[in-house]
Amino acid sequence: MKIRKLYIRGFGKIEEFELELSKNINVIYGPNESGKSTIMAFIKAVLFGLKGGRADREGTAAELRRYRPWSNSSYGGYIGFEMDTPAAYRLDRDFDKSSVKLYDQDFNDITGLFSAARDGRGIAEKLLGINEGLFERTVYIRQLGTKIDTASSKELIDRISNICQSGYEDISYKKAHTALKEALKSQVGTERSFTRPLDMINRRLSELCLMQKKLREEEESQTAAQRELKHMASEIAVLAGIERLFTLAGEFLDARERLGLQERKAEEIRFLNDGTGLLRKNITRLTGDAAALEQEVVKTTREESRLEEDLERLNRTVSQEDLKSLGKRVKVFSIAGILTLAAAIGCALGSFVFELLPLYFTAIPSLAFITAGVFRAVQGKRLKKLEREQQELAGRERLLVQQLENIKKVRSSASNQLAGLSERLAIEKLQYEQQIKRLESIEPALRQQELEQLESRVDTLSMEIIRLLETLNADGTLPGGEAILAENILENPDEGRLRELNRLQEFYAGQLQQKRIEKAALELQVKNLSSTADTEAVEQEIYRLTQQKKALEQRGEALQLAMTTLEAAAREVRKKFLPIMNKAFSSTFSGLTSRKYTETKAGDNLNIMLSDPGSETLVPVPVLSNGTADQLYLALRVAISETVLKNKEQLPLILDEPFAQYDDIRTENALRLINELGRKQQVLIFTCKQREVEMISELTGGNACKICSLT
């Protein structure tokens, strides 16, 4: 294969870039960051595609994102190349659309001949006879990437052995060994497998043997389970009866409580009706008594007013002043009588005895005495009359005062009684209203039909409880204390026992539920036992599987023998091939080191050892300088490439800064090797060193080398 042309529409920083290449040696020269590694990555990307996905642990973006054009240009390009057949092709990729097209030399689209996938998977493998991994480990050498890791060395040896033995990389003894191993695993099984035919047969045989052993045990178990089911059924019936008994007892207490509540309401209604009737009578009677007392108060008030008026008139009839004036007059006339009598006596004595005065002078005081006596008699008579009238009026006044006091007492008593009656009447009316409201509140809640239903329910429950008690006591299945409790509930339905009844009901309900669960589990077990295959069918299945097991074991022995034989043959092939590769390896490395190291070997896993000519000791790679180690790995790459591609398509050798750790002598030796390789295969060297460009131009004479500058 010779790459003749590269065209990059857009790839990383490079856009609309075209490069014509020579069939021999091509040096792509440019300073750092000029795009050399990008062009090299483009070649591999067009051949094998780009991987997508997320960034790795170090944060490096996936290839598909890493090389996306920096501008909005088209993401892709093509490679024009020639094959050794000879044939010319153009491989074009569009990374945005994940599409690929393969054209022949006449620009016919022949993609479908090499790949059925839209993204062109497998095109390069079919054209070049090499996959991406082997491509990277042989002819595609990145900067400081000549070393081959341990993981890929075994694959390289296997592929080299395939080509050396059969001439074809795909005709792989490893694949044959893998196929035999897979056949043994898939068709028979191994000691580590679990799901293969022999594994399944062994497991099934073990299961059948256990089943055969258990079948008879299950038959016996089924008979015992049937007996246990009957026993459980009787226990469940007893527990159901006891649980039913305490459920009914609880319902009985509840019904009795509701019935008692309704009866108490009915009794209260009767009491309230009687009370309201009595209160109505009392209110009527008290209302009449109050009316009578009100009339009595009015009557006594009127009589009191009349007596007060009579007493006032009586006081105005005889004045005390008149009586006193009349008494004074009587006293005056009495004194005047005495004085006139004394004057008359004096005048008589003076006339008759002493004859001092004339006799007519005696008549004047006598007349005055008589006049005073007459006036005194008249006034005294009048005074006595007035005194008698005064005494009569005083008696009448005392009578009126007494009557007035009596009337006031009667009125006060009537008023007090009326006030007491009014207060009592108000209390009676308030009690009446309260009882009426209570009646209105409880009468709607009391339904005679519900009361009758409750009475019927209580009777029904008590009869059923009695029947259950008789049944359970007859069987002797009810504990004595619990039987007494149930009987006492009927005789003395104490609401305080409801908690104990609920506890017992929940206990027996739990026992009943548990027993039913056990019975259901046992029934399922019996059902499963009855559905189990019979012994004869199991024995037939054991016989059939035993025959299959023998056949599989024979096939397994044959496959194991084939694998052993193939492994021995592969070891022989590898032993024959490694000396051939080591010869090319040793020769190449000797040339790179100016014949300093003439004996170099790569072991079974490409572990490199070289012989130090000075000390005649074997030296491993880790003790060598970086430059010498890099020369070793470059020589190994060239030797492997020549071995792998000996009978296949000759691929270009692509190197990126391959001599970064070389001094001038090592670089010159390496370029001499490159010059020799360039005569038989295409070589692409990417470098930033002007000295390397000049040296290779001198070695090749400029005729077989094309210098491509990126500046």
Secondary structure, 3 states (H helix, E strand, C coil): CEEEEEEEEEECCEEEEEEECCCCEEEEECCCCCCHHHHHHHHHHHHHCCCCCCCCCCCCCCHHHHCCCCCCCCCEEEEEEEECCCEEEEEEEECCCCEEEEEECCCCECHHHHCCCCCCCCHHHHHHCCCHHHHHHCCEECCCCCCCCHHHHHHHHHHHHHHHHHCCCCCCHHHHHHHHHHHHHHHHCCCCCCCCHHHHHHHHHHHHHHHHHHHHHHHHHHHHHHHHHHHHHHHHHHHHHHHHHHHHHHHHHHHHHHHHHHHHHHHHHHHHHHHHHHHHHHHHHHHHHHHHHHHHHHHHHHHHHHHHHHHHHHHHHCCHHHHHHHHHHHHHHHHHHHHHHHHHHHHHHHHHHCCCCCCHHHHHHHHHHHHHHHHHHHHHHHHHHHHHHHHHHHHHHHHHHHHHHHHHHHHHHHHHHHHHHHHHHHHHHHHHHHHHHHHHHHCCCCCHHHHHHHHHHHHHHHHHHHHHHHHHHHHCCCCHHHHHHHHHHHHCCCHHHHHHHHHHHHHHHHHHHHHHHHHHHHHHHHHHHHHCCCHHHHHHHHHHHHHHHHHHHHHHHHHHHHHHHHHHHHHHHHHHHHHHHHHHHHHHHHHHCCCCCCCEEECCCCCEEEEECCCCEEEEHHHCCHHHHHHHHHHHHHHHHHHHCCCCCCCCEEEECCCCCCCHHHHHHHHHHHHHHHCCCCEEEEECCHHHHHHHHHHHCCCCEEEEECC
